[in-house]
Amino acid sequence: MAHDVLSRSSDSVRSRFWAKVDVRASNDCWLWTGTRSKKQYGKFKIGSSCYIAGRLSLGAELGRDLEPHEFACHHCDNPPCVNPNHLFAGSQLENMADAVKKGRTHRWSGHRAGIDNPKARLTEGNVLEIRRLRGLETAKDIGLRFGVSIGTIHDIYYQRTWRKLS
């Protein structure tokens, strides 16, 4: 017998939950179409309690509530996805290790810098141009031109970032 929140809920609550999911093929992301958090995770209210939609979907698949220390982690790295085939239960440590392995954190294992950094907003050409403009324009103006902060410009000037590019 399943003990997860959705299984304990009425048919109307389960129907209301799945009506907010764009169900597609089993290997595709099933996007939450209801209310989302600022980080785009689905939110679902049952009575006066609000739940993260991915936790409910995974709990229904596992047939149990996730423990308070467990996260509904995404294989697909897509926060609004509630496809149970894309979710796995993991601790915060396991979730962070997964994020590091996939390059979704500020500091990567193996340190992928410069253009190899998946979050890089600048190209090598941009960085060389920024260094060329040093002293000719203000850091503020250069930052506005390239869509980055003054701090990023200074990091490039003083080689705190993009060190390997000279």
N, C-alpha and C positions, 0 to 999 in steps of 0.2 A: 504494500500500500504506500503510495506516494505521500510525502509530508511537506511538499513545497507550497509556497504561498498561493500560486495559481491553482494548484490542485485542490487546496482547501477553500478556494473562492467559488462563488456561484458561477453557473454557466454564463450568466449575463456579464459578469466581470471578465471571465476568460474571453468571451466574444468581443467585449469592448477592447481588451488588450490586443488581440490578434487583428482587430479591425484597424489598428494603428500601425500595422506592419505591412510593408510592401514585400510580400512573399514572392520570391522568384525561384529559379532552379536551386537545387540543394547546394551547389558549389558557389552560388552568387551571394553577395551581401544582401541581407534582408533589412532594408532601412526603416528605422522608426520614423513615422510620419507625424507623431504627436509632439507634445511639448518636449523641448530639449534644454539641457543645462548650457551654461556658457561654453563648456568644453565639448558640446554637441552630443553628450550621452542622453539617451531617452529617459524621460521621467514619466512615471505612471502612478496615479493616485488610487488607492483602495481605502475607502472610508476616509479617515483623517491621516493616514500614513502615505508618504510618498516613497516610491521605490525606484531604483535604477532599472530600466527596462531590460538591459542585458543580464542583470542578476536574476530577474524573474524568468527570463527565457532559459537561461542555463539551469536554474533550479528546477524548472519544469522538465527539462531534458534529463537531468540527473535523478529526478524523483525525490529531491530533498532541498531544504533551504541551504543556502551557502552559509557557512560559519561566519561570524563577524570578522574574523581575520582573513577570510578568503575574498578574492577579487574575481570578477568575471573578466578574464583577460582575453584579448583579441588576437587571433592568429593573423587576421586581416588588417589590423591597425586602423580600423575605421570605426570611430566612437559611436555613430548612430546604428551600426550593424547589430542586430539581435538574432542572427542566424545561429542556432545552437551548434551547428557544425563548425562555426568560426570561433567559438568561445571555449575556454578551458578555465577551470578553477585553479587559482594559484595564490600564493601569499604575496605580500607587497614586495618582498625580496625577489621572488620569482618574476613578478611583473616588471620590476626595475631591471633585472638581468636580461629579460626579453627585450626591453626597450633599448638597453645598451647594445645588445647583440645586433639589433636592427638599425642602429644609428639614430634613434629618436630622442637622445638625451644630449645635453650640452657638452658633456665630455664623453668621447667615444673610446671604447676599448680598442686599442691599436691606433688611436688618435688620427682620425682622418681630417686633415687640415686643408685649408684653401679650397680649391675647386672640387676636391674629393669630399668635402664636407657637404652632406645632403641639405644642410640649411643655408649654404652660402648664397648670398644675394648678389655678390660681385663676381666678375670674371677676373682672370689674371690681367687682361687688358685694362679693365677698370682700375685695378690696384696700381698698375704702372702709371696710368694717367693721373690718379690721385697723388702719387708720389711726385710726379712731374710738376703738378700744380702747387705743391707746397711752397709757400712764400709768395705765390702769385695771386692767390685768392684766399679768402678766409676759410677756415675749416667748416664754418657754418654754411657758407655758400657751396662748397664742394659737397658737403653732406646732403644739402637740398638737391643738388644736381643728380647725385647717385642714389638718393632715397635711403640714406643711412644716417645714423646719429653722428654728432660731433665726436663722441667717444670712439666710435668705430674709425673715424678718420684719424684720430690721434693714435689709436692702436696700430693702424697701418703705418703712420709716420714713424713711430718708435719701435716698429717691428715686434709688437706683442702678438700680432697676427700676421699671417702671410709672410712668415720669416724666410721660408725657402725661396721666395721670389725676390730677386734683387735687381 
